Amino acid sequence: MKNFNQFDQRLREKAKAEEIDMPQGFNERIDHLLENLAEAQAEQQIGDNKAYKSRNGRKRSKFSSIAAAAAVILLLPTVIAFTSPQAVNMAEGAISYFNAPKEFKYLSKQAEYEKYNAAVDLCSTDQGISITLNNIAVDDNYINVFYTLESEEPIQLLGDADTPEQWRLGWTAAHFWFKADGRYIEPAAQGETDAYLVDQHTMKGMQRFALLDQLEDNFNLEMYTNWIGNREGQWHIAVNVDKSSVAVAGNTVLPNLKASVTSGWGEKTAEHDITVKKVSISPFGSQIVLSERGENIFYNFAVRDEKGNYLPVIPAGQIASKIFKVDNSFEFIPKTKNMKQVTIIPIMDDGHSQLQFIDQETLLAQLNDGQSVKLAVNDSGSYVLESLKIDQEKMVAVLHQEGAVSVINPEFMPADETGQLLQCAEYVDHEYNRENGEITLTYYWGKDVTQEDLEEIKGFCYWTNYDFQLSEDEAITIDLN
C-alpha cells in the first residue's frame, strides 16, 4: 500500500493548498476506506519540459496522466434514493448556458447539444446553495448537464488570483456523480467542466461525463454531489431519460475484441493484452473504450478511418491497476459521421523528444501571406500552424494534425534567437474543436513578464521524435456496420 498511501497523501496536501475546509472526520473516513481497499498504484509520467502548468495546476506532462483507480472510489459521495423521476426526452431546443458573450470550452458542439437535449428545470438546495438543472443532453458516449448555481453568500473561486480565471471557475463548479437505474455509473478518469459567473451569487456551468458502458435508451438517471466549492452538503436531482432519438443519430458497436499489442521502444518495449470494448461515433463525441490490467496501460496509438484519414485522439487522464482490469475512454475526432471502419494502430516510440526551432520572421511572413506552416514531428505526421496571435496577456496558436502523431498535446513555445526557451508563459491550455479537429494552444504570461521580456521572443520551439513507428502488423480494425 506504500505507493497508494503516498498518492492519498498528495491528495490531502493538494486539498490543504486549495484552502478547502475539510469536514469533521474526513481523514478518518479516508483511513477506514484505505484499510479495506486492495492495493492499487499509479505513476504519473512527466515529460522533459517542466516550464508550464496544465489546467489541473500540475506541471505539464508529455504523456497521458495516470491516476489510481481506487482514488475514484474514495471520491464517490453518498446518494439519496428517489422515486417517480421526471421524464425527459432528447429533442431540439435552445440551451440558456450558451447565452453569454464568451468563448465556451465545448462551443464546437453547441449545435449538437441544442439539437438533442431536454429542458428540465429541477432544483436541489442545501447549505444556502441551489443547483437548478436547466438542460440535459445524453447520447451513447456522454452525459452533458447544464445548470445554474445560486449561492446566498458570494461565490469564492478556488485557487489564487494569479491562476487563469477559467481554471478557478472549473475547480469551483459543481462536479456530479451519476447513477443509472440505481447503479453507479463508472466514471472515466478525465473530468470535464466549464463555467462562468453571471454575478457574484450566480454561476452557470456544464459538465461532460464520459460513459464507458452502453446504457439503455430509456433509464432512470440520478445526479448528485456532496461538495460544491468548499461547502459540504447533499445535492441530488433525478430524471427519467429517453435518449432513443439521439441514439439513432449515432453508430455504436460493442466488439469485446481481445488483442495483444506492444508499445515503447527497444528495451522499454511493453506487451499489452487489451479488450476493445466499445467504438462509438455519436453526436456529442466519438470514443474508443479499451480494457486492460496492468500499471503500464496501452494508450499511444493512431486512429485511421477506411479512407486512410488519421484522426486526432484527444489526450486525457487514464486509470491503471495491476490488480484488476480497468476501462479507459479515448476520444477521437472523425472526419465524417458516416465512417464504416475504425483502425487502431499501435505507435512505437522511445518517448524521447527533441526541440525543433523556427524563427519568428519566417513564420509570420508565411502566415501573413495566408499560408499555413507545417511543423513535422516525425516521418509519419505533422502539426500545421494556421494562426498565431500575441498580446500583453497571452499567446494563442491554432493548429491541426496531419498524419499520425503520438497521443500527446502539442506545444509551440516562445524562444529567443538562439532557440533557448523563454520563461514567459506560466500556464498553457489545450482546447480541441470536436467538429473540425482544430487545436487551440493558449499560453498565459506570468505576472512578472514585461514588454521587454516579450520583445525577446524571436522564434518558437516544438517537439519532434523520429524514433517513431506505426506497428501495422498489430493494427486492429473494427467494422461499424
C-alpha positions in Angstrom: 0.0 0.0 0.0 3.0 2.3 0.1 2.5 3.9 -3.3 -1.2 4.3 -2.8 -0.7 5.9 0.6 1.7 8.3 -1.0 -1.0 9.2 -3.6 -3.6 9.7 -0.9 -1.1 12.0 1.0 -0.7 14.1 -2.2 -4.5 14.4 -2.5 -4.6 15.7 1.1 -1.8 18.1 0.6 -3.5 19.5 -2.6 -6.7 19.9 -0.6 -4.8 21.9 2.0 -3.1 24.1 -0.6 -6.6 25.0 -2.0 -7.7 26.2 1.4 -10.7 23.9 1.4 -12.3 23.4 4.8 -12.3 19.6 5.3 -15.4 18.2 7.0 -15.1 16.7 10.5 -14.0 13.1 10.3 -12.9 13.3 6.7 -9.4 11.9 7.3 -10.7 9.2 9.5 -13.1 8.1 6.7 -10.3 8.0 4.2 -8.2 5.9 6.5 -11.0 3.5 7.0 -11.5 3.1 3.3 -7.8 2.6 2.7 -7.7 -0.3 5.1 -10.3 -2.2 3.1 -9.1 -1.4 -0.4 -7.0 -3.8 -2.5 -3.5 -2.4 -3.3 -3.6 -0.1 -6.3 -0.9 2.2 -7.5 -0.3 4.7 -10.3 2.7 6.6 -11.7 2.4 9.9 -13.5 4.9 10.1 -16.3 6.3 13.5 -16.5 7.8 14.8 -19.8 11.0 16.7 -20.4 9.6 20.2 -20.5 8.8 21.4 -17.0 8.1 25.1 -17.9 4.3 25.1 -18.0 1.4 24.1 -15.8 -1.7 22.4 -17.2 -5.3 23.1 -16.3 -5.2 20.8 -13.2 -2.5 23.0 -11.7 0.3 20.4 -12.0 3.4 20.6 -14.3 2.6 19.7 -17.9 3.1 16.0 -18.8 4.2 14.8 -22.2 2.2 11.7 -21.7 -1.3 10.8 -20.5 -1.8 11.3 -16.8 -2.2 8.0 -14.9 -4.5 8.1 -11.8 -5.1 5.3 -9.3 -8.4 3.5 -9.9 -9.0 3.3 -6.2 -8.9 7.1 -5.9 -12.1 7.2 -7.8 -13.8 5.1 -5.2 -12.6 7.4 -2.4 -14.3 10.4 -4.1 -17.8 8.8 -4.5 -20.3 10.6 -2.3 -23.4 9.2 -0.7 -26.7 9.1 -2.6 -30.3 9.7 -1.8 -32.9 7.3 -3.1 -35.6 8.6 -5.3 -39.0 7.7 -6.7 -41.0 8.8 -9.7 -38.4 10.9 -11.6 -39.4 13.5 -14.1 -39.4 12.1 -17.7 -37.2 14.0 -20.2 -36.8 13.3 -23.9 -33.9 14.4 -26.1 -35.4 17.0 -28.6 -34.4 20.2 -30.3 -34.2 23.4 -28.1 -32.1 26.3 -27.0 -29.7 26.0 -24.1 -29.5 29.1 -21.9 -26.0 28.3 -20.8 -24.7 29.5 -24.2 -26.4 32.9 -23.9 -23.3 34.8 -22.9 -20.7 36.8 -24.8 -17.8 34.4 -24.2 -15.9 31.5 -25.7 -17.0 28.2 -24.4 -14.9 25.1 -23.9 -17.4 23.0 -25.9 -18.7 25.7 -28.2 -18.0 23.5 -31.2 -20.7 21.1 -30.1 -23.4 23.7 -29.3 -25.4 22.9 -32.4 -25.5 19.2 -31.5 -26.4 19.9 -27.9 -29.2 22.1 -29.0 -30.4 19.6 -31.5 -30.6 16.8 -28.9 -31.4 18.0 -25.3 -34.2 18.2 -22.8 -35.3 21.2 -20.8 -35.6 20.1 -17.1 -35.8 23.0 -14.6 -35.4 20.8 -11.5 -33.7 22.3 -8.3 -31.9 20.9 -5.3 -31.0 23.2 -2.3 -28.7 22.7 0.7 -26.3 24.8 2.7 -27.6 28.0 1.1 -26.7 26.8 -2.4 -29.3 25.9 -5.0 -28.5 23.9 -8.1 -31.1 24.1 -10.9 -30.7 21.5 -13.8 -31.6 23.6 -16.8 -30.9 21.1 -19.6 -29.5 17.6 -20.0 -28.1 16.1 -23.2 -27.4 12.3 -23.3 -26.1 10.1 -26.1 -24.3 6.8 -26.2 -21.0 8.3 -25.1 -21.6 11.3 -22.9 -23.9 12.8 -20.3 -23.9 16.6 -20.6 -25.6 18.6 -17.8 -26.2 22.4 -17.9 -27.1 24.0 -14.6 -27.4 27.3 -12.7 -25.8 27.6 -9.3 -27.2 30.2 -6.9 -25.5 30.9 -3.6 -26.8 33.0 -0.7 -23.2 34.0 0.0 -20.9 35.5 -2.7 -19.2 32.7 -4.7 -15.5 32.5 -3.7 -13.4 31.0 -6.5 -10.9 28.3 -5.5 -7.2 28.9 -6.4 -5.2 32.1 -6.2 -5.5 35.3 -8.2 -2.6 34.5 -10.5 -4.2 31.4 -11.8 -6.3 31.8 -15.1 -9.9 32.5 -14.1 -11.3 29.8 -16.3 -9.3 27.2 -14.3 -10.6 28.6 -11.0 -14.1 28.5 -12.3 -13.7 24.9 -13.2 -12.4 24.0 -9.8 -15.3 25.8 -8.1 -18.0 24.5 -10.3 -20.2 21.5 -9.3 -18.8 18.1 -10.1 -21.5 15.5 -10.3 -21.6 11.7 -10.0 -24.3 9.6 -11.7 -26.4 6.5 -11.2 -28.4 4.7 -13.9 -31.4 2.6 -12.8 -30.0 2.5 -9.3 -26.4 1.5 -10.2 -23.3 3.7 -10.0 -22.0 4.7 -13.5 -18.3 4.0 -13.5 -16.6 7.4 -14.3 -13.8 7.8 -16.8 -10.5 9.2 -15.4 -11.0 12.6 -17.0 -13.3 15.1 -15.5 -14.6 17.8 -17.8 -16.3 21.0 -16.7 -16.9 24.6 -17.9 -18.4 27.5 -16.0 -18.8 31.3 -15.8 -20.1 33.8 -13.3 -23.3 35.7 -14.1 -22.9 37.8 -10.9 -21.2 37.3 -7.6 -24.0 35.0 -6.4 -24.8 33.1 -9.6 -22.8 30.7 -11.7 -23.8 28.9 -15.0 -22.0 25.6 -15.5 -21.8 22.4 -17.5 -20.3 19.0 -17.0 -19.4 16.4 -19.6 -19.3 12.9 -18.2 -17.9 10.1 -20.4 -19.8 6.8 -20.5 -17.6 3.7 -20.6 -20.5 1.3 -21.0 -23.7 1.3 -23.1 -26.8 2.5 -21.3 -30.4 1.6 -22.3 -32.3 4.1 -24.5 -34.6 4.7 -21.5 -33.3 4.7 -17.9 -33.6 6.5 -14.6 -30.7 8.8 -14.0 -29.6 10.4 -10.7 -27.0 13.1 -10.5 -25.6 14.1 -7.1 -22.7 15.7 -5.3 -21.6 16.2 -1.7 -19.3 19.1 -2.4 -19.6 22.4 -4.1 -16.6 24.7 -3.9 -15.5 24.2 -0.3 -19.1 23.6 1.1 -20.2 20.1 2.2 -23.9 19.2 1.7 -26.2 17.0 -0.3 -27.5 18.0 -3.8 -29.5 15.4 -5.7 -31.7 15.5 -8.9 -33.4 12.6 -10.6 -34.9 12.3 -14.1 -36.1 9.6 -16.4 -34.1 9.9 -19.7 -35.2 8.8 -23.1 -32.3 9.0 -25.5 -33.7 6.9 -28.3 -33.9 9.9 -30.7 -30.2 10.8 -30.4 -29.1 7.1 -30.4 -30.5 6.8 -33.9 -28.1 9.6 -34.9 -25.0 7.6 -33.7 -23.3 4.4 -34.5 -22.1 2.2 -31.6 -20.6 -1.2 -31.7 -19.5 -3.4 -28.7 -17.0 -5.8 -30.2 -15.3 -7.1 -27.0 -12.4 -7.9 -29.2 -9.3 -9.2 -27.5 -5.9 -8.3 -28.9 -2.2 -8.4 -28.0 -0.2 -5.2 -28.9 3.1 -3.7 -28.0 4.3 -0.2 -27.1 7.5 1.6 -26.3 10.9 1.2 -27.9 13.9 -1.2 -27.6 14.5 -2.4 -24.0 11.4 -0.4 -22.9 9.0 -2.3 -25.2 5.9 -3.4 -23.3 3.3 -6.0 -24.2 -0.4 -5.4 -23.6 -3.4 -7.7 -23.6 -6.3 -5.4 -24.3 -10.0 -5.7 -25.0 -11.7 -3.3 -27.4 -15.0 -2.9 -25.5 -16.6 -0.1 -27.4 -16.3 2.0 -30.5 -18.8 4.7 -31.0 -19.5 7.6 -33.4 -22.0 9.8 -31.6 -23.3 13.4 -31.8 -21.6 14.6 -28.6 -18.2 13.0 -29.2 -16.7 9.8 -30.5 -14.8 7.3 -28.4 -12.9 4.1 -28.1 -13.1 2.2 -24.8 -10.2 -0.2 -24.0 -10.0 -2.6 -21.1 -6.6 -3.7 -19.6 -5.0 -4.9 -16.4 -1.6 -3.5 -15.6 0.3 -0.5 -14.3 1.6 0.5 -17.7 -1.5 0.7 -19.9 -1.7 0.9 -23.6 -2.6 4.5 -24.7 -0.3 5.5 -27.5 -1.9 4.6 -30.8 -3.1 6.2 -34.1 -6.7 6.0 -35.3 -7.4 5.7 -39.0 -10.7 5.5 -41.0 -11.4 3.4 -44.0 -10.4 6.2 -46.3 -6.9 6.4 -44.8 -7.5 9.6 -42.8 -5.6 9.7 -39.5 -8.0 11.1 -36.8 -6.9 13.2 -33.8 -7.0 11.4 -30.4 -7.5 13.8 -27.6 -5.0 13.2 -24.7 -6.8 12.7 -21.3 -6.2 11.2 -17.9 -6.2 7.4 -17.7 -6.6 4.8 -14.9 -4.3 1.9 -14.3 -4.3 -1.1 -11.9 -2.2 -4.2 -11.6 -4.9 -5.9 -9.6 -8.0 -5.8 -11.8 -9.0 -4.8 -15.3 -10.0 -1.2 -15.8 -11.7 0.6 -18.7 -10.4 3.8 -20.3 -12.1 6.2 -22.7 -10.2 7.6 -25.7 -12.0 10.4 -27.5 -11.2 10.9 -31.2 -12.5 13.3 -33.8 -13.9 11.7 -37.0 -13.6 13.3 -40.5 -17.2 12.2 -41.2 -20.1 10.8 -39.3 -20.6 8.1 -41.8 -17.4 6.1 -41.1 -17.5 2.5 -41.9 -14.3 1.3 -40.1 -12.0 2.4 -37.4 -8.5 1.0 -37.3 -6.3 1.2 -34.2 -2.6 1.2 -35.0 -0.1 0.9 -32.1 2.6 3.6 -32.0 6.2 2.5 -31.2 8.4 5.4 -29.9 11.1 5.8 -27.4 9.4 8.7 -25.6 12.5 11.0 -26.0 11.7 14.2 -27.9 13.9 16.9 -29.3 13.2 20.6 -29.7 12.9 22.0 -33.2 13.3 25.8 -33.7 11.5 28.0 -36.3 12.3 31.7 -36.4 9.5 34.3 -35.9 10.3 36.3 -39.0 9.9 33.4 -41.4 6.9 32.1 -39.6 5.0 35.4 -39.6 5.8 36.0 -43.3 4.2 32.8 -44.3 1.1 33.4 -42.1 0.7 36.9 -43.3 0.7 35.6 -46.9 -2.2 33.4 -46.0 -0.1 30.2 -45.9 -0.2 27.7 -43.1 3.1 26.4 -41.6 3.9 22.7 -41.4 5.6 21.5 -38.3 6.8 17.9 -39.0 7.1 16.0 -35.7 8.1 12.6 -37.2 8.3 10.8 -40.6 4.5 10.0 -40.5 2.9 13.1 -39.1 2.9 16.8 -38.6 1.0 19.7 -36.9 0.0 22.5 -39.2 0.0 26.0 -37.7 -2.9 28.1 -39.0 -2.7 31.3 -37.0 -0.7 32.9 -34.2 -1.6 35.9 -32.0 0.4 37.5 -29.2 -0.6 40.3 -26.9 0.3 41.5 -23.4 -1.6 38.8 -21.6 -1.2 35.6 -23.7 -0.2 33.9 -26.9 -2.8 31.9 -28.9 -1.7 29.4 -31.6 -4.2 27.4 -33.7 -3.1 24.1 -35.3 -4.4 20.9 -36.7 -3.0 17.4 -37.1 -1.9 15.8 -40.3 -0.9 12.1 -40.5 0.0 10.1 -37.4 1.3 11.6 -34.2 1.7 10.4 -30.7 -1.2 10.9 -28.3 0.2 13.9 -26.6 -0.8 17.6 -26.5 1.3 19.6 -29.0 3.4 22.5 -27.8 4.6 25.7 -29.5 6.8 27.5 -27.1 8.4 31.0 -27.2 12.2 31.1 -27.7 15.0 33.6 -28.2 17.1 34.0 -31.3 19.4 31.1 -30.3 16.5 28.7 -29.8 16.6 28.8 -26.0 13.1 28.6 -24.4 11.9 31.7 -22.7 10.2 31.5 -19.3 7.4 33.9 -20.3 4.4 31.5 -20.0 3.3 30.1 -16.7 0.2 28.3 -17.8 -1.0 26.6 -21.0 -4.4 25.5 -22.2 -5.2 22.9 -24.9 -8.6 23.2 -26.4 -9.9 20.8 -29.1 -12.6 21.6 -31.6 -14.7 18.4 -31.7 -16.1 19.2 -35.1 -13.1 20.1 -37.3 -10.1 18.9 -35.2 -8.5 22.4 -34.6 -6.3 22.6 -31.5 -6.0 26.0 -29.8 -3.0 26.5 -27.6 -3.2 29.4 -25.1 -0.1 30.4 -23.2 -0.7 32.8 -20.3 2.2 35.0 -19.5 3.5 35.1 -15.9 2.5 38.1 -13.8 6.1 39.4 -13.8 6.6 39.3 -17.6 7.2 42.7 -19.1 7.1 44.1 -22.6 10.9 43.9 -22.8 10.6 40.2 -22.0 8.1 39.7 -24.8 10.4 41.6 -27.2 13.0 38.8 -26.6 10.7 36.4 -28.5 12.4 35.7 -31.8 11.1 32.3 -32.6 9.3 29.2 -31.3 10.1 25.6 -30.5 8.1 22.4 -30.8 8.8 18.7 -30.0 9.9 16.2 -32.6 10.5 12.5 -32.3 11.8 10.5 -35.2 12.2 7.2 -33.2 8.5 6.6 -34.2 6.9 3.7 -36.0 3.4 2.6 -36.7 3.0 -1.1 -35.8 0.8 -2.0 -38.8 1.1 -5.8 -38.2 -0.7 -5.3 -34.9 -3.4 -3.0 -36.3 -7.0 -3.7 -35.1 -9.8 -2.9 -37.5 -13.4 -2.6 -36.2 -16.3 -2.6 -38.6 -19.0 -0.1 -37.8 -21.8 -1.5 -40.0 
